[in-house]
Amino acid sequence: MTASPYAANMKVVRRRLGILARAIEKAGPSPWSYVCEPSRQGGMTMAVRTGDQTVQVHSRYDPDKEARQQVRDRKFRNPRLVLVLGLGLGYHIRACLQELAAENHFLVVIERDIHAFQAALQAVDLTDLLESEKIRWVVGVPEEEGYAVLHDMISQAGVAMQLFLKTLVIFEHPALARLHAGYFRAMVRAFREAAQTIIFNYGNCPNDSMVGVRNIMANLSTIIRNPGIDQAYGACRGMPGVLVSTGPSLDRNIGDLAAAAGRCVMICADSALQVLYDHGIKPQATASLERLPEVAGLFTPIPAEWRRDVWLAGTPVIMPEVYSVWSGPTVIVYRRFAHFDWLGIPKGTLAVGPSCSNLAFKVLEALGCDPIILVGQDCSFRSADQTHAAGASGITQLNLAQDKLFQVKGNTEEWVSTDHIFDLYRRTFVTDVAGYRGTCINATEGGAFIEGTVVMPLREAIARHCTREIDAGAILRQRLPRPGESEIARVWGRFRRTMEETRQEVAAVIEYCRAGEKMVADFEAELARGGFLQLEDFLARFPEDRLAAVHDEMSRQRGRIIRFGKYFDLYLMHIVQMIIVQFEMDLNELPSLCEDRKRCQLQAIRLMKRWFPTIGEVCQLSLDLLNTSYDTLRQEFGG
């Protein structure tokens, strides 16, 4: 008698997919049952039963052959990243790995029912698939949690997967697609939205990246002289946290918010500080991350004395003018940028999203607050003319066109209006809440629904959770002392050596970029000498082996630049990452757009013609910035 493969499969699941193993153990009943029996060729086949309906998943005769033919029939072009809908017994997954081996880098398998996964583990040996580094498993995820789970999966996979997001192709198992059509449509939509968010977060303009880096370099003294959020990790464990944003609904419940003061850890978005001041409510902290000079103007109307007890939780990408006008204490919060690793000055790094409110949530989470209560976090608008609460600074008001708004599910209304940027903020909260171990209460009485939150009126949330006096200010003052002069001198001495070594490396990278530009110029001169002036003539006459050699030579030069030296990934990558990632995405997408290899290689060379000078120009700006900052810091700290 053949032993069941379940034990061997589960051994791998427990080792590599621990969360999935625990989900199997806790799984409740399923509306589907799975019948696995031998096919005529000896391998197992599966049928799904629900009510009086039976769906045959695989061929009863030869399921392995059937799966290979299904993959071949799809004739995928450029299947670097394949989204596989439905598990069955894994025949089609294995067929994808085999038939697409030369092109495929990742498979993402989505299966609706955890019991289907368990039935497959019991019926067939899946250890080769479970061990595969190419495969990511998304099993038993409720439709409403799809975005958060898929966003986290893509984020955890890192750049290795993200470079292929534009090459996505979808394999629907025919039988399972009919059985779970609505679910799979929702998950494909969630995957595309998560991918778009991640692509958006890479930015689309080198100058935009440089603004943040200029600010970091201008704020180096502030970084060195102030404490970091890592000193306060867990300082307010178990205390309620209240996050105040300036959505329109804040007008409705600002009167109830005063009851929470002194009974919670309150942090607000920088745009909400004026509103709180106007209503006599002083938070423990305000969060700021926008790289705009106008942000300083959010604070100047508020008396400096009033601000002396309020912490500014700022990321060093904000304008230095903000730190200059701030009269209260400052705590430094790093985002997950490689540039902060280059500094070698640890202050605490949080996975911060794109808005001040996302930053405030992460600060409360880092402090250990539970629950976190959201107030004024609308992520939506009453109309294009009213985007923020009354009393918020005029610089927060948006110029929206009503026809650009769309509707999403609301907290207290069936539908509310939002736009793509504020829906991005909402979706970021979805992922933040999914990763938060405590309870997040959405006491925004209006606005868009954030999956994973508990919707509750603010008055009720305060009555339930803000029940005792808390001196959060004293806790923060104790945990966040400013560094002494000896510590400052030690940090500067180490960082000065880093800056000196980095300057030498950046200068060398610039020379490598110039060499790449020369390769392109030499190739264009070669084309001119040969009379290859028209595209069709080039495609017909230019030797394929010569084109491949030129393409490969330029690609190697590009690789030498990306992998250059000790500090490229740390100092330069933060600055040029957008250029590199967007280029790689476009390069990987080329075979999806055209089957002609010569056209693809020529287009890749055209992309590199822009790539080398763009990287070189940004590196020169980075070197100039580095030299200026080095001189400024030497004047302040000596050496």
Number of C-alpha atoms within 10 A of each C-alpha: 3 4 6 13 16 18 13 14 22 21 13 18 20 13 11 13 16 13 11 18 17 12 13 17 10 10 13 9 9 11 9 14 15 20 14 18 14 14 16 13 11 12 15 22 26 23 18 19 14 13 8 5 9 14 15 17 22 25 17 19 16 17 24 21 13 17 21 18 14 18 21 14 9 10 9 16 15 23 25 26 23 25 21 23 27 28 23 25 26 22 20 27 26 17 20 22 20 13 16 19 12 11 14 18 18 22 26 20 20 22 24 22 19 21 21 23 20 18 18 24 22 19 20 19 18 22 17 11 17 18 15 12 11 15 19 19 16 19 20 19 18 13 16 14 16 21 27 24 22 24 24 17 18 20 15 12 13 11 12 11 18 21 22 24 23 22 22 19 18 16 20 20 21 13 17 21 16 12 16 15 13 11 18 22 14 15 25 19 14 21 23 18 17 25 21 15 17 16 19 12 12 15 15 13 11 17 11 13 20 18 16 22 23 20 18 23 22 22 21 19 17 18 23 21 18 19 23 27 25 21 17 21 17 14 19 22 16 14 22 26 29 31 27 30 28 30 25 25 25 26 16 13 17 19 12 13 18 16 16 24 20 20 21 29 25 25 28 31 24 28 28 26 28 20 23 20 16 12 13 11 20 21 25 22 29 27 28 25 27 18 18 16 13 14 21 20 16 20 20 15 10 14 11 14 10 12 23 13 18 21 22 26 27 26 27 27 24 25 24 21 17 22 18 11 13 18 20 16 20 24 27 23 29 24 19 15 16 18 21 20 17 21 20 13 16 18 19 20 20 19 13 22 23 15 20 24 30 21 26 29 30 21 25 26 24 21 23 22 24 23 24 29 29 27 26 28 29 34 32 31 23 17 15 19 13 16 22 27 22 15 17 21 20 11 11 16 14 12 10 16 11 13 8 11 17 14 14 19 15 19 21 16 13 11 15 23 23 27 20 12 14 18 19 21 21 23 23 23 24 21 21 21 23 18 13 17 11 15 16 23 23 29 30 29 25 26 29 28 27 24 20 21 19 16 20 18 18 22 15 12 19 23 11 9 18 22 14 12 11 17 14 20 17 12 13 20 14 12 16 19 14 17 13 10 10 9 13 16 15 10 16 21 14 13 17 18 10 15 19 13 12 22 17 12 18 23 15 15 22 21 13 19 23 15 15 25 19 14 20 20 13 13 15 13 12 12 14 11 10 12 11 17 11 8 10 11 11 17 16 11 10 15 11 13 10 10 16 14 11 18 20 14 14 21 16 13 17 20 11 14 21 18 12 16 15 12 21 22 19 18 23 24 17 21 27 23 19 21 21 18 18 18 18 17 18 19 22 20 21 20 19 19 12 13 12 11 14 19 17 19 20 18 15 20 21 12 15 22 18 13 19 24 16 16 25 23 16 20 21 16 14 22 20 13 16 21 14 13 20 18 11 16 17 12 10 9 13 12 10
